[in-house]
Amino acid sequence: MINEIDVSKINFETYKEYYENILKFSDDKIIKILDEMIIFEDKNKGYNFEDFIFLFLDHKNKNIRKISTKYISKSTNVASLQKIRNIIIMKLMKIMVMSQSYIFR
């Protein structure tokens, strides 16, 4: 397993490999890597980690999802914004179904 991630090496061809390796890290380490990626992208033109960070939107950790959502919400890519909208709608529908089943007990 890779112990340190060089974010400058992450690109579309390596997304899957890096994603699988990063998932093996602790949640705190993942948060650190995502923060590092966002800072690196801001400082270095030509890098775009949007599709990669999008992979973390469904992560089990609330803080990782929050970082990913906040990052993607700044996107100008309409498709990404639609994906976020769909995720939010699905979460709301799940909450509604759960609350209805509770009401009808």
N, C-alpha and C positions, 0 to 999 in steps of 0.2 A: 504494500500500500504506500502511496505517496504521503510522506509526512508533512511536507511543505508544498504549497501550491504557488506556482509562478503564474499570476493572472495574465501576464503578457503572452503566455503560451496558449491560452484558451481561445479557441476559434471554432467556427461552425463544424469543422471536420473532427474536432476533439471533444465536442460537447458531451457526448454520451460517456466517454471514458472518464472525463473529469467529474461529471455529475455522479456517476457510480462511486468514484473514489471519495468525493466530498461527502456523500451520504454516510460513509463509514465513520466520519468524524463526530465529535460531540456537537450538540446544538450550539454551544458557545463558540466553538471553532468555526462552524458553518456561518454563524452571524458575522464573525470577524472576517471571514473570506468574502462574504457578500459586500460588507462595508468597504473592504479593500478594493474590490472590483469596481464599485461605484466611484470611489475616489480616483482610482487609476483611469477609468474611462473619462472622468471630468478633466483630468490633467493631460490626457493623451488623445488627441484627435485621431480619428480613424478606427477607434475601437468602439464596438457596440455589443454590449452583453445582454441586451434586452431579451432575446430569445432564450438565452441560457438562464437568466434570472427568472424568467417566466416558469421554468421547470419547478421552481420552489414554491409556487403559489398554493399548492396542495400539501405542503409539508405538515407533519404532525405538530410541530412547534408553532405556537401562536406568534411569537416574535419574528420568526423566520418568514412566516406568511405576511406579517405586517410590513417588514422591510421590502419584500418582493412586491407587494401591492402598492406601497408608496412609490417605489421606483417605477413600476409599470404605469402608474396613474399619471406620471409626467410625460408619458409617451405621446408622440404625435401620430403614431401608427394606429389607424382606426381599427384594424383587425385586433390588435392587442387590447384596446379599450373595450371592444365588443366582447372579447373573451372574459375580461374582468366583470363586465356587466352580467354575462351569463353565469359566471361563478356565483356572484352575489344573488342573482335571482334563484339559482338552485339552492343556495343556503337558506334563503328566506322561505322558499317552498317547503324545505325540509322542516324548518322551525314551525311553519303553519300546520303541517301534517302532524307533527308531534304534539303541538298544543291542542289540536282538534281531537286527537285520540285521548288526550288527558281529560278534556272537557266532557267527552261522551262516556266516561267510565261510570 
